[in-house]
Amino acid sequence: MSNYQRIAHANRYPASRGFSSGMLTILVLFAVSVAGTVWVSMGIVAREQWPIRWLELNGDFNRVSADQLRGSLAAAVKASFFTIDLQNVRTAAQRNAWVASVGVQKRWPDTVIVSVEEHEPIAHWNSGHLISSTGQVFAVPDADAIQGLPWLQGPDDRVEQVLRNWSQFDAMMDSAELEIDQLTLDQRGAWSMRLNTGTRVQLGRDQPVERLQRLMSSWGILLIEHALPPVLVDLRYSNGFAVHWPKDATDFAGNYPK
């Protein structure tokens, strides 16, 4: 046998053994992968193997009932730690009308944590709705029955403007210890309000801030000779305003519509 033949003969078998070893490795890895998949699908993922045992609720719970929320989430957390749908849990929590935002996370090995932020109402909006401290309009059952909030009214697409003007008007009246019980922007763009004294104020459409400032600069003088505040102040004049004084306290009886 020539040297060339011996070299060729010697190199043939190591190449063959390397190919077989590689295939064996691939087959072993494939088998492990299949076994792992079966194990996961039949073991780890199964709810009876790794069930959610604890539902932790975080929040102030002033308007939202923690017990009711826990009950509404019961079906959503009936899953394993690995298969639970956190978006489904979040959606279930957001069905409560008082819930403003929800955070959901898992904690190994068997806990789901739900953190809830409630709407904080600052005013009524039209009928059946409220405005939150973040400026969001939301509806809850018996919203109109909630006491202690001012009533803001206007077209739905101008809620931001009404809210902004309410804040500005209310701040202008602080020095006179007056507050706005109701502020209305009508379809024509005219502003009117009712104060905590029962006084109705007509601001009109143009320059409502300047007109209200005119009233505030004269408010103390108006009350010097009168035991009761005005029933009506009409500021829709170029250089002044008209005042309607009450005969007695009964004149204010009709000034408190919703």
C-alpha positions as CSV (number, residue, x, y, z in Angstrom):
1,M,0.0,0.0,0.0
2,S,1.4,3.4,-1.0
3,N,1.8,6.2,1.4
4,Y,-1.0,8.1,-0.3
5,Q,-3.4,5.2,0.2
6,R,-2.4,4.8,3.9
7,I,-3.1,8.5,4.5
8,A,-6.4,8.3,2.7
9,H,-7.4,5.2,4.6
10,A,-6.4,6.6,7.9
11,N,-8.5,9.9,7.4
12,R,-11.6,8.2,6.2
13,Y,-12.8,6.8,9.6
14,P,-12.3,9.8,11.9
15,A,-14.6,11.8,9.6
16,S,-17.3,9.2,9.8
17,R,-17.1,8.9,13.6
18,G,-17.4,12.8,13.9
19,F,-20.6,12.8,11.8
20,S,-22.1,10.0,13.9
21,S,-21.3,11.8,17.1
22,G,-22.9,15.1,15.9
23,M,-26.1,13.3,14.9
24,L,-26.2,11.6,18.3
25,T,-25.9,14.9,20.0
26,I,-28.7,16.4,17.9
27,L,-30.9,13.4,18.6
28,V,-30.3,13.7,22.4
29,L,-31.1,17.4,22.4
30,F,-34.2,16.8,20.4
31,A,-35.4,14.1,22.8
32,V,-34.7,16.4,25.8
33,S,-36.6,19.2,24.1
34,V,-39.6,17.0,23.4
35,A,-39.6,15.6,26.9
36,G,-39.4,19.1,28.4
37,T,-42.3,20.3,26.3
38,V,-44.4,17.4,27.4
39,W,-43.4,17.9,31.0
40,V,-44.3,21.6,30.9
41,S,-47.6,21.1,29.1
42,M,-48.7,18.3,31.4
43,G,-47.1,19.4,34.6
44,I,-45.9,22.9,35.2
45,V,-48.6,24.6,33.3
46,A,-51.4,22.5,34.8
47,R,-53.5,24.6,37.2
48,E,-53.6,21.8,39.8
49,Q,-49.8,21.7,39.8
50,W,-49.1,25.4,40.3
51,P,-52.4,27.1,41.2
52,I,-52.8,30.7,42.2
53,R,-53.5,30.5,45.9
54,W,-53.2,34.2,47.0
55,L,-54.8,37.4,45.6
56,E,-53.2,40.5,47.1
57,L,-55.2,43.8,46.7
58,N,-53.5,47.1,47.3
59,G,-55.3,50.5,47.3
60,D,-57.1,53.1,49.5
61,F,-60.5,51.5,48.9
62,N,-62.6,54.6,49.8
63,R,-65.1,54.1,47.0
64,V,-64.2,50.6,45.8
65,S,-65.1,47.7,48.0
66,A,-62.2,45.3,48.5
67,D,-64.5,42.4,49.0
68,Q,-66.5,43.1,45.9
69,L,-63.3,43.5,43.9
70,R,-62.0,40.2,45.2
71,G,-65.2,38.5,44.2
72,S,-65.1,40.0,40.7
73,L,-61.5,38.8,40.2
74,A,-62.2,35.2,41.4
75,A,-62.8,33.7,38.0
76,A,-59.9,35.6,36.4
77,V,-57.3,34.1,38.8
78,K,-58.4,30.5,38.5
79,A,-55.4,29.5,36.5
80,S,-51.8,28.3,37.1
81,F,-48.9,30.7,37.8
82,F,-47.7,30.2,34.3
83,T,-51.0,30.4,32.4
84,I,-52.8,33.2,34.1
85,D,-53.8,36.1,31.8
86,L,-52.8,39.3,33.6
87,Q,-54.7,41.4,31.0
88,N,-57.8,39.5,31.8
89,V,-57.4,40.2,35.5
90,R,-56.8,43.9,34.7
91,T,-59.9,44.1,32.6
92,A,-62.0,42.4,35.3
93,A,-60.8,45.0,37.8
94,Q,-61.6,47.9,35.5
95,R,-65.2,46.9,35.3
96,N,-65.7,48.7,38.6
97,A,-66.8,52.2,37.7
98,W,-64.8,53.8,40.5
99,V,-61.5,52.2,39.3
100,A,-59.3,54.7,37.5
101,S,-56.2,52.5,36.9
102,V,-55.0,49.0,37.7
103,G,-51.6,47.4,38.0
104,V,-51.3,43.6,38.0
105,Q,-48.2,41.4,38.6
106,K,-47.3,37.9,39.7
107,R,-45.1,36.9,42.6
108,W,-43.6,33.4,42.7
109,P,-44.8,30.9,43.4
110,D,-48.6,31.4,43.8
111,T,-49.6,35.0,44.2
112,V,-51.2,37.7,42.0
113,I,-50.9,41.3,43.2
114,V,-53.5,43.8,42.0
115,S,-52.9,47.5,42.8
116,V,-55.9,49.8,42.3
117,E,-56.2,53.6,42.1
118,E,-59.7,55.1,42.5
119,H,-61.2,58.1,40.8
120,E,-61.1,61.1,43.1
121,P,-64.2,63.1,42.2
122,I,-64.0,66.9,42.3
123,A,-67.2,68.0,40.6
124,H,-70.4,66.8,39.0
125,W,-70.6,66.9,35.2
126,N,-74.0,67.3,33.6
127,S,-76.3,64.5,34.7
128,G,-75.0,61.2,35.9
129,H,-71.3,61.9,35.5
130,L,-68.4,63.1,37.6
131,I,-65.1,64.8,36.9
132,S,-62.0,63.3,38.6
133,S,-59.0,65.1,39.9
134,T,-57.2,64.2,36.7
135,G,-59.9,65.8,34.6
136,Q,-61.4,62.6,33.4
137,V,-65.2,62.3,33.1
138,F,-66.6,59.1,34.4
139,A,-70.0,57.6,35.3
140,V,-70.9,55.7,38.5
141,P,-74.3,54.6,39.9
142,D,-76.1,57.3,41.8
143,A,-73.6,59.9,40.8
144,D,-76.1,62.7,41.2
145,A,-76.7,61.8,44.8
146,I,-73.1,62.5,45.9
147,Q,-73.0,65.6,48.1
148,G,-70.5,68.3,48.6
149,L,-69.3,68.7,44.9
150,P,-70.0,71.7,42.6
151,W,-72.1,71.2,39.5
152,L,-70.4,71.9,36.2
153,Q,-72.5,71.9,33.1
154,G,-71.8,72.4,29.4
155,P,-71.2,70.6,26.0
156,D,-69.3,67.4,26.4
157,D,-66.6,68.5,24.0
158,R,-65.8,71.6,26.2
159,V,-65.4,69.9,29.5
160,E,-61.7,71.0,29.8
161,Q,-62.7,74.7,29.2
162,V,-65.5,74.5,31.8
163,L,-63.1,72.9,34.3
164,R,-60.4,75.5,33.7
165,N,-62.8,78.4,34.0
166,W,-64.3,77.0,37.2
167,S,-60.9,76.8,38.8
168,Q,-60.1,80.4,37.7
169,F,-63.4,81.8,38.8
170,D,-63.4,80.1,42.1
171,A,-59.9,81.4,42.9
172,M,-61.0,84.9,42.1
173,M,-63.7,84.7,44.8
174,D,-61.5,83.4,47.6
175,S,-61.0,86.8,49.2
176,A,-64.7,87.3,49.5
177,E,-65.2,83.8,50.9
178,L,-67.5,82.9,48.0
179,E,-67.6,79.6,46.2
180,I,-69.3,78.3,43.0
181,D,-72.0,75.8,43.6
182,Q,-72.9,75.6,39.9
183,L,-71.2,76.8,36.7
184,T,-72.9,76.5,33.3
185,L,-71.7,77.1,29.8
186,D,-74.7,77.0,27.5
187,Q,-74.8,76.1,23.8
188,R,-74.4,79.8,22.8
189,G,-71.2,80.0,24.7
190,A,-72.6,82.1,27.6
191,W,-71.5,81.6,31.2
192,S,-73.6,81.7,34.3
193,M,-73.1,80.5,37.9
194,R,-74.7,80.1,41.2
195,L,-72.8,81.0,44.3
196,N,-72.8,79.4,47.7
197,T,-74.8,82.4,48.9
198,G,-77.6,81.5,46.5
199,T,-76.8,84.4,44.2
200,R,-77.1,83.8,40.5
201,V,-74.5,85.5,38.3
202,Q,-74.9,86.1,34.6
203,L,-71.5,86.5,32.9
204,G,-72.5,86.3,29.2
205,R,-70.2,85.2,26.4
206,D,-67.6,87.9,26.2
207,Q,-64.8,88.6,28.7
208,P,-66.2,86.6,31.6
209,V,-63.0,87.0,33.7
210,E,-63.0,90.8,33.4
211,R,-66.7,90.9,34.2
212,L,-66.4,88.7,37.3
213,Q,-63.5,90.8,38.4
214,R,-65.7,93.9,38.2
215,L,-68.2,92.2,40.6
216,M,-65.5,91.1,43.0
217,S,-64.1,94.6,43.3
218,S,-67.6,95.8,44.3
219,W,-68.9,92.9,46.4
220,G,-68.0,94.2,49.8
221,I,-69.6,97.6,49.0
222,L,-72.8,95.9,47.8
223,L,-73.2,94.2,51.2
224,I,-72.7,97.2,53.4
225,E,-76.4,98.2,53.4
226,H,-78.0,94.9,52.8
227,A,-78.5,92.0,55.3
228,L,-78.9,89.5,52.5
229,P,-76.7,88.9,49.4
230,P,-78.2,89.7,45.9
231,V,-80.5,87.2,44.3
232,L,-79.2,88.0,40.8
233,V,-76.3,89.9,39.4
234,D,-76.3,90.6,35.7
235,L,-72.8,91.5,34.4
236,R,-73.8,91.6,30.7
237,Y,-73.2,95.3,30.5
238,S,-70.4,97.3,29.0
239,N,-69.6,99.5,32.0
240,G,-71.5,98.1,35.0
241,F,-74.0,95.5,36.2
242,A,-77.5,95.2,37.4
243,V,-78.4,93.8,40.9
244,H,-81.7,92.2,42.0
245,W,-82.0,92.3,45.8
246,P,-84.2,89.9,47.7
247,K,-87.2,90.9,49.8
248,D,-86.4,88.1,52.2
249,A,-84.7,84.7,52.4
250,T,-87.5,83.0,50.5
251,D,-86.4,84.7,47.3
252,F,-83.5,82.3,47.2
253,A,-85.7,79.2,47.3
254,G,-85.8,78.7,43.6
255,N,-82.1,79.2,43.1
256,Y,-81.0,75.6,43.7
257,P,-81.8,73.5,40.7
258,K,-79.6,70.6,39.9
